[in-house]
Amino acid sequence: MANLRDIRKRIGSVKDTQKITRAMKMVAAAKLRKAQDNITRLRPYAIKTAEVLGTVAARVGEEEHPLLRRRDPEKIFVLVLTSDKGLCGSFNTNINRKAHHFYNEHGEKGGDVQLAVVGKKGLSYFRHRQIPVAFEFKDVFENLDFEKAGEIARTIMGAYGKGDLDAAYLCYNEFKSAMRQEVVAEPLLPIVPRQIPDEWIGSELIFEPDQASLLDRLLPMYVEIEVYRALLESVASEHGARMTAMENATNNAADMISSLTLKYNKARQAAITRELMDIVGGAEALKG
């Protein structure tokens, strides 16, 4: 009977865990909807900014602004976006491995790679492997807004303007769906303006104020928007990954409960059978 008690305790423990994972799935689903709404609202603004930037930059050379100038990428900066919390499947593992591979690949080519990390999971990963982290951005995802993204972007642009880095990259999980997130490492600096139709280039446009003043405002704004977009993509990907992980955990708990219940019933039936055999055996002995 002690074995039956152990199985009952195990079933109760798994059921309690299942309640937690089911609740976490519901919370992640609610946060995911909000994160998707944030991305949807930002997207038209980001697209229009890129179009205006492309229109202005098409009429000037890359020497017109420091953020457009291309250099030999000897000093490379990588902004890695991870999460502060776990229980989100392979979300952090995939992005950390991608960033680690990027670091090793460019380091082997002779490049000086500096890592900047957002999120506690990325920071602990690189510290555990004794890989230096040049910049650490804390509490970014707590009440994330455009101002926090702007601070990160201005830090990167400041280092780029001083010549402390030759190229900057964003490494993050791009949100595709709740079931799918794609790890990307995309260039941030120098800025490569989006291609615009040829007919736009030849058209007569009036700029107010002048093109140089527009670039001074548009280019930093573009970098800030790109950083903010990547942060929102990472947040949505995290919630999607967590929702999927908790759904899988809930289903696995249900399978385990079913298996333990079957085991419990078999053990109980065996115990009852033994008791009946003892009773029958005792009765036969009394007859004798």
C-alpha positions in Angstrom: 0.0 0.0 0.0 3.0 2.3 0.5 3.6 2.1 -3.2 0.0 3.2 -3.9 0.5 6.2 -1.6 3.6 7.2 -3.5 1.8 7.0 -6.8 -1.1 9.1 -5.4 1.4 11.8 -4.2 3.1 11.8 -7.6 -0.2 12.2 -9.4 -1.2 15.1 -7.1 2.2 16.8 -7.6 1.9 16.5 -11.4 -1.6 17.9 -11.3 -0.4 20.9 -9.3 2.4 21.5 -11.8 -0.1 21.2 -14.7 -2.2 24.0 -13.1 0.8 26.2 -13.0 1.9 25.5 -16.6 -1.7 26.1 -17.8 -1.9 29.4 -16.0 1.5 30.5 -17.4 0.4 29.6 -20.9 -2.7 31.8 -20.5 -0.6 34.7 -19.2 1.9 34.3 -22.0 -0.9 34.3 -24.6 -2.4 37.5 -23.2 1.1 39.2 -23.2 1.7 37.9 -26.7 -1.5 39.6 -28.0 -0.3 42.9 -26.5 3.2 42.5 -27.9 1.7 41.8 -31.4 -0.4 44.9 -31.2 2.7 47.0 -30.4 4.6 45.6 -33.4 1.5 46.3 -35.6 1.3 49.9 -34.5 5.0 50.5 -35.0 5.3 48.9 -38.4 3.7 51.6 -40.5 5.8 54.3 -38.8 9.0 52.3 -39.4 8.2 51.7 -43.0 7.4 55.3 -43.7 10.5 56.5 -42.0 12.6 54.1 -44.0 10.9 55.3 -47.3 11.6 59.0 -46.5 15.2 58.2 -45.4 15.7 56.3 -48.7 14.4 59.2 -50.7 16.7 61.7 -49.1 19.8 59.5 -49.0 19.4 58.6 -52.7 20.2 62.2 -53.5 23.3 62.5 -51.3 26.5 60.5 -51.0 27.4 58.4 -48.0 30.1 60.9 -47.0 27.3 63.4 -46.2 26.7 61.9 -42.8 28.8 59.8 -40.3 26.1 57.1 -39.9 26.1 56.4 -43.7 29.9 56.1 -44.1 31.2 52.6 -44.6 34.5 51.5 -43.1 36.5 48.3 -43.0 34.8 46.3 -40.2 37.7 45.8 -37.8 35.8 46.8 -34.7 32.4 45.2 -34.6 29.6 45.8 -32.1 26.8 43.2 -31.5 23.7 44.0 -29.5 22.3 40.7 -28.3 18.7 40.6 -27.1 17.8 37.9 -24.7 15.1 37.7 -21.9 15.3 38.2 -18.2 13.3 35.1 -17.4 13.4 31.5 -18.4 10.8 28.8 -19.0 10.5 29.8 -22.7 11.9 26.7 -24.4 14.9 27.2 -26.6 14.4 31.0 -27.0 17.5 32.1 -25.1 19.6 29.0 -26.1 19.2 29.7 -29.8 20.0 33.4 -29.6 23.0 32.9 -27.3 24.4 30.2 -29.6 23.9 32.5 -32.6 25.7 35.4 -30.9 28.5 33.1 -29.7 29.0 31.8 -33.2 29.0 35.3 -34.6 31.6 36.3 -32.0 33.9 33.4 -32.8 33.5 33.7 -36.5 34.4 37.4 -36.7 37.1 37.0 -34.0 38.8 34.3 -36.0 38.9 36.7 -39.0 40.9 39.2 -36.9 38.0 41.5 -35.9 37.6 43.1 -32.5 34.1 42.0 -31.5 32.4 43.8 -28.6 29.2 42.3 -27.1 26.4 44.3 -25.7 23.7 42.3 -23.9 20.1 43.0 -23.1 18.6 40.4 -20.7 19.9 38.5 -17.7 19.9 35.1 -19.6 22.4 36.4 -22.2 24.6 38.0 -19.6 24.8 34.8 -17.5 25.6 32.8 -20.6 28.6 34.9 -21.7 29.9 35.4 -18.2 29.8 31.7 -17.5 32.0 31.2 -20.6 34.3 34.0 -19.6 33.4 36.0 -22.7 33.7 39.8 -22.0 30.6 41.9 -22.3 31.3 45.5 -23.2 27.9 46.9 -22.4 25.1 45.6 -20.2 21.6 47.1 -20.4 19.5 46.3 -17.3 15.7 46.3 -16.8 15.0 47.1 -20.4 12.0 44.9 -20.7 10.4 46.2 -17.5 7.9 48.8 -18.9 9.6 48.8 -22.3 9.1 52.0 -24.2 10.7 54.0 -27.0 12.8 56.1 -24.6 14.6 53.0 -23.4 15.3 51.9 -26.9 16.5 55.4 -27.7 19.0 55.3 -24.9 20.5 52.0 -26.3 20.5 53.4 -29.8 22.2 56.7 -28.7 24.9 54.7 -26.9 25.7 52.7 -30.1 25.6 55.8 -32.3 27.9 57.7 -29.9 30.5 55.0 -30.1 30.1 54.8 -33.8 30.5 58.5 -34.2 33.7 58.5 -32.1 35.2 55.8 -34.3 35.1 53.2 -31.4 33.4 50.8 -33.7 33.2 50.3 -37.5 29.9 48.2 -37.7 27.0 47.4 -35.5 24.7 44.4 -35.6 21.4 43.4 -34.0 21.2 39.8 -32.9 17.6 38.8 -31.8 14.7 36.5 -32.3 12.4 37.8 -35.0 8.8 37.0 -34.4 7.1 35.0 -37.1 4.3 33.3 -35.2 3.5 32.0 -31.8 5.0 28.7 -32.9 8.0 30.1 -34.8 10.7 32.5 -34.0 13.7 33.1 -36.3 17.1 34.1 -35.0 18.7 36.8 -37.0 21.9 38.9 -37.0 21.3 42.0 -39.1 23.4 45.1 -39.7 22.4 48.3 -37.9 25.3 50.6 -38.7 26.4 51.9 -41.1 22.9 52.6 -42.3 22.0 51.1 -45.6 19.0 53.1 -46.9 16.1 51.0 -48.3 16.0 50.8 -52.1 13.3 53.1 -53.6 11.8 53.1 -57.1 13.9 54.7 -59.8 11.1 57.1 -60.7 11.3 58.6 -57.2 15.0 59.4 -57.7 14.4 61.4 -60.9 11.4 63.3 -59.6 11.5 66.9 -58.4 11.0 67.0 -54.7 11.2 70.0 -52.4 12.9 69.4 -49.0 12.1 71.6 -46.1 14.5 72.1 -44.4 17.5 71.1 -46.5 18.6 67.6 -47.1 21.5 67.7 -44.6 19.2 68.9 -41.8 16.8 66.1 -42.7 19.5 63.5 -42.5 20.7 64.8 -39.1 17.2 64.1 -37.8 16.1 61.1 -39.9 19.2 58.9 -39.4 19.3 58.9 -35.6 15.5 58.4 -35.6 15.9 55.4 -38.0 18.4 53.8 -35.7 16.2 54.3 -32.6 13.2 52.8 -34.4 15.2 49.8 -35.6 16.4 49.1 -32.0 12.9 49.6 -30.7 11.5 47.3 -33.4 14.0 44.6 -32.5 13.1 44.8 -28.8 9.4 44.5 -29.6 10.2 41.5 -31.9 12.2 39.9 -29.1 9.4 40.5 -26.6 6.8 38.9 -28.8 9.1 36.0 -29.6 9.7 35.4 -25.9 6.0 35.3 -25.1 5.3 33.1 -28.1 8.1 30.7 -27.1 6.9 30.6 -23.5 3.3 30.0 -24.5 4.4 27.1 -26.7 6.7 25.7 -24.0 4.0 25.8 -21.4 1.5 24.2 -23.7 3.9 21.4 -24.3 4.5 21.1 -20.6 0.8 21.0 -19.9 0.3 18.2 -22.5 3.2 16.3 -21.1 1.8 16.6 -17.6 -1.5 15.2 -18.9 0.3 12.2 -20.5 2.2 11.6 -17.2 -1.0 11.8 -15.2 -2.7 9.3 -17.5 0.3 6.9 -17.3 0.5 7.2 -13.5 -3.2 6.7 -13.1 -3.0 3.5 -15.2 0.0 2.4 -13.0 -2.0 3.2 -9.9 -5.0 1.2 -11.0 -2.9 -1.8 -11.9 -1.2 -1.7 -8.5 -4.5 -1.3 -6.7 -6.0 -4.2 -8.6 -3.0 -6.3 -7.8 -3.3 -5.4 -4.1 -7.0 -6.3 -4.1 -6.3 -9.6 -5.8 -3.6 -10.4 -3.2 -6.0 -9.6 -0.3 -8.8 -11.8 -1.9 -6.3 -14.6 -2.3 -5.3 -14.3 1.4 -8.9 -14.3 2.4 -9.7 -17.4 0.3 -6.6 -19.1 1.5 -7.5 -18.4 5.1 -11.0 -19.7 4.6 -9.7 -22.9 3.0 -7.4 -23.4 5.9 -10.3 -23.0 8.4 -12.2 -25.7 6.5 -9.3 -28.1 6.8 
